[in-house]
């Protein structure tokens, strides 16, 4: 439910391999200008869906694309990657990040809501503040907030996408044990995220399923069935 398909070195080859493997992919974008080109990666494969995004780490460089975001929004069912980033090197652009995020959420709300995949690194509290009263389904990608922030996110109706890189940490395991099983989805965040020092490919979300099975005390088959059921449920909501 979160992969930067267009940013792999050979994106069309990766997309073709996804088709051969039958992999479901939510292909996120970092700028509105990238959306049309990224959509071409999904041609001939209805298991790849493309999300319209404006990444918080480049919000200060691409805020002028908000008009394009609004123009494209009626044509899309998924929005992402969006959100806020309070990490080192990005907090200095907090004001423009917040302006962009608020604009996007307002547009989504006025358009009847969307499935949204949301970045919240070092900014979970602020992201949750902005999500209050917004129509749509927020999926918090690679959530690293506190346990109290996680509870607040659950109470707000948030979903969570988790991947091998996150689940390979003690902190990630602690958080996943507190997430409702029926609101967990898998991701890779490739090509940025790595596992065993290797770039994660879209189909390697299966690694996360195995990790979840261990964390949940389930067989791999039951963990897979849970994730698949969750995916079907969320897709039926919008």
C-alpha positions as CSV (number, residue, x, y, z in Angstrom):
1,X,0.0,0.0,0.0
2,X,3.0,2.3,-0.4
3,X,5.7,2.1,-3.0
4,X,7.5,4.7,-5.2
5,X,7.3,2.6,-8.3
6,X,8.4,5.5,-10.6
7,X,11.6,6.0,-8.6
8,X,13.2,2.6,-9.3
9,X,16.0,2.7,-11.8
10,X,14.0,0.6,-14.3
11,X,10.4,1.3,-13.3
12,X,8.7,-0.3,-16.3
13,X,10.7,-3.6,-15.7
14,X,9.6,-3.5,-12.1
15,X,6.0,-2.9,-13.1
16,X,6.1,-5.8,-15.5
17,X,7.5,-8.1,-12.8
18,X,4.7,-7.0,-10.5
19,X,2.2,-7.9,-13.3
20,X,3.8,-11.4,-13.7
21,X,3.7,-12.0,-9.9
22,X,0.2,-10.6,-9.5
23,X,1.4,-8.1,-6.9
24,X,-1.1,-5.4,-5.7
25,X,0.7,-2.1,-5.6
26,X,-0.4,1.4,-4.5
27,X,2.1,3.4,-6.5
28,X,2.6,6.8,-4.7
29,X,3.9,10.0,-6.2
30,X,6.0,12.8,-4.7
31,X,4.7,15.6,-6.9
32,X,1.5,16.3,-8.9
33,X,3.6,16.7,-12.0
34,X,4.8,13.1,-11.6
35,X,1.3,11.6,-11.5
36,X,0.5,11.4,-15.2
37,X,3.8,9.7,-16.1
38,X,3.6,7.4,-13.2
39,X,0.1,6.3,-14.3
40,X,1.7,4.8,-17.4
41,X,3.4,2.2,-15.2
42,X,-0.1,0.8,-14.4
43,X,-1.2,0.3,-18.1
44,X,-2.4,-3.2,-18.6
45,X,-2.3,-4.0,-14.9
46,X,-5.4,-3.3,-12.8
47,X,-3.5,-4.4,-9.7
48,X,-1.4,-1.3,-9.8
49,X,-3.1,1.9,-8.7
50,X,-1.5,5.4,-8.8
51,X,-1.9,7.9,-5.9
52,X,-1.6,11.7,-6.3
53,X,0.8,13.2,-3.9
54,X,3.0,16.0,-2.8
55,X,5.7,14.8,-0.4
56,X,6.4,17.0,2.7
57,X,10.1,16.8,2.2
58,X,9.8,18.7,-1.0
59,X,6.8,20.8,-0.2
60,X,8.9,24.0,-0.1
61,X,10.1,23.3,-3.6
62,X,6.8,22.2,-5.1
63,X,4.0,24.1,-3.4
64,X,3.4,25.8,-6.7
65,X,1.9,22.5,-7.9
66,X,-1.1,22.7,-5.6
67,X,-3.2,24.1,-8.4
68,X,-2.3,21.1,-10.5
69,X,-3.1,18.8,-7.5
70,X,-6.6,20.3,-7.3
71,X,-7.1,19.9,-11.1
72,X,-6.1,16.2,-11.0
73,X,-7.9,15.3,-7.8
74,X,-11.3,14.5,-9.4
75,X,-9.6,11.9,-11.5
76,X,-8.0,9.9,-8.6
77,X,-9.2,7.6,-5.9
78,X,-6.0,7.6,-3.9
79,X,-3.9,10.4,-2.5
80,X,-0.3,10.1,-1.4
81,X,2.4,10.5,-0.4
82,X,1.4,13.5,1.7
83,X,1.9,14.6,5.3
84,X,4.4,16.3,7.5
85,X,8.1,15.8,8.4
86,X,9.6,17.2,11.5
87,X,13.0,15.5,11.0
88,X,16.4,17.2,10.8
89,X,16.7,19.2,7.6
90,X,13.0,19.5,7.0
91,X,11.6,21.1,10.2
92,X,13.0,24.4,8.9
93,X,10.3,24.3,6.1
94,X,7.5,23.5,8.6
95,X,5.3,26.4,7.8
96,X,5.1,25.6,4.1
97,X,4.7,21.9,4.8
98,X,1.7,22.7,7.0
99,X,0.3,25.1,4.4
100,X,0.5,22.4,1.7
101,X,-0.8,19.6,3.9
102,X,-3.8,21.7,5.0
103,X,-4.6,22.6,1.5
104,X,-4.5,19.0,0.3
105,X,-6.7,17.8,3.2
106,X,-9.2,20.6,2.6
107,X,-9.3,19.7,-1.1
108,X,-9.8,16.0,-0.3
109,X,-12.5,16.8,2.3
110,X,-14.4,19.0,-0.2
111,X,-14.1,16.3,-2.8
112,X,-15.8,13.7,-0.6
113,X,-12.7,12.0,0.8
114,X,-10.0,9.7,-0.5
115,X,-7.9,6.8,0.6
116,X,-4.7,8.7,1.8
117,X,-1.2,7.4,2.5
118,X,0.4,9.7,5.0
119,X,4.0,10.5,6.1
120,X,4.3,11.4,9.8
121,X,8.0,11.2,10.6
122,X,8.7,13.2,13.8
123,X,5.3,14.8,13.3
124,X,2.6,12.4,14.4
125,X,0.9,14.7,16.8
126,X,0.6,17.5,14.2
127,X,-0.6,15.1,11.5
128,X,-3.3,13.8,13.8
129,X,-4.4,17.3,14.7
130,X,-4.9,18.1,11.0
131,X,-6.8,14.9,10.3
132,X,-9.6,15.7,12.7
133,X,-12.8,16.2,10.8
134,X,-11.4,15.3,7.4
135,X,-13.5,13.0,5.2
136,X,-11.5,10.1,3.9
137,X,-9.4,7.1,5.1
138,X,-6.0,7.9,6.4
139,X,-3.3,5.2,6.2
140,X,-0.3,6.2,8.3
141,X,2.7,4.8,6.5
142,X,5.7,3.6,8.5
143,X,4.2,5.1,11.7
144,X,6.9,5.8,14.4
145,X,5.0,7.9,16.9
146,X,4.5,7.2,20.6
147,X,2.1,4.6,22.0
148,X,-0.3,7.4,23.1
149,X,-0.2,8.9,19.6
150,X,-0.9,5.4,18.2
151,X,-4.0,5.1,20.5
152,X,-5.1,8.5,19.3
153,X,-4.6,7.5,15.7
154,X,-6.7,4.4,16.2
155,X,-9.4,6.4,17.8
156,X,-9.4,8.7,14.8
157,X,-10.0,5.8,12.5
158,X,-6.5,5.6,11.0
159,X,-5.1,2.6,9.3
160,X,-1.5,1.6,9.2
161,X,0.9,0.3,6.5
162,X,4.0,-1.5,7.7
163,X,6.9,-3.0,5.9
164,X,10.0,-5.2,6.4
165,X,12.3,-2.3,7.4
166,X,9.9,-1.0,10.1
167,X,9.1,-4.5,11.4
168,X,12.8,-5.4,11.6
169,X,13.2,-3.0,14.6
170,X,12.3,-3.5,18.2
171,X,10.2,-0.2,18.1
172,X,8.3,-1.4,15.1
173,X,7.4,-4.7,16.7
174,X,6.2,-2.9,19.8
175,X,3.9,-0.6,17.8
176,X,2.5,-3.4,15.6
177,X,1.5,-5.4,18.6
178,X,-0.7,-2.4,19.6
179,X,-2.3,-1.8,16.2
180,X,-5.7,-3.4,15.5
181,X,-5.1,-6.4,13.3
182,X,-8.0,-5.4,11.1
183,X,-6.4,-2.1,10.2
184,X,-3.0,-3.2,9.2
185,X,-1.7,-3.3,5.6
186,X,1.7,-4.1,4.1
187,X,4.1,-1.9,2.3
188,X,7.7,-1.8,1.2
189,X,8.4,1.9,0.7
190,X,10.7,0.9,-2.1
191,X,13.1,1.9,-3.5
192,X,13.9,3.9,-0.4
193,X,13.5,1.3,2.3
194,X,16.0,-1.6,2.6
195,X,16.0,-5.0,4.2
196,X,19.3,-6.9,4.9
197,X,21.0,-4.0,3.1
198,X,19.1,-4.6,-0.1
199,X,16.6,-2.4,-1.8
200,X,13.0,-3.7,-1.2
201,X,11.0,-4.6,-4.3
202,X,7.2,-4.3,-4.4
203,X,6.6,-8.0,-4.1
204,X,8.8,-8.3,-1.0
205,X,5.9,-7.1,1.1
206,X,5.6,-10.9,1.6
207,X,8.6,-10.5,4.1
208,X,6.3,-8.3,6.1
209,X,3.6,-10.9,6.1
210,X,6.0,-13.4,7.7
211,X,7.1,-10.9,10.2
212,X,3.5,-10.1,11.1
213,X,2.7,-13.8,11.5
214,X,5.4,-14.1,14.1
215,X,4.4,-10.9,15.9
216,X,0.7,-11.9,15.9
217,X,1.3,-15.6,16.8
218,X,-0.4,-16.7,13.6
219,X,0.5,-19.0,10.7
220,X,1.8,-17.3,7.6
221,X,-1.3,-18.4,5.8
222,X,-3.6,-16.8,8.4
223,X,-1.5,-13.6,8.5
224,X,-1.7,-13.4,4.7
225,X,-5.5,-13.9,4.8
226,X,-5.8,-11.1,7.4
227,X,-3.9,-8.7,5.2
228,X,-5.8,-9.6,2.1
229,X,-9.1,-9.2,3.9
230,X,-8.0,-5.8,5.2
231,X,-7.1,-4.7,1.7
232,X,-10.5,-5.8,0.3
233,X,-12.3,-4.0,3.1
234,X,-10.5,-0.7,2.7
235,X,-10.9,-0.7,-1.1
236,X,-14.6,-1.2,-0.6
237,X,-14.9,1.9,1.5
238,X,-14.1,4.4,-1.3
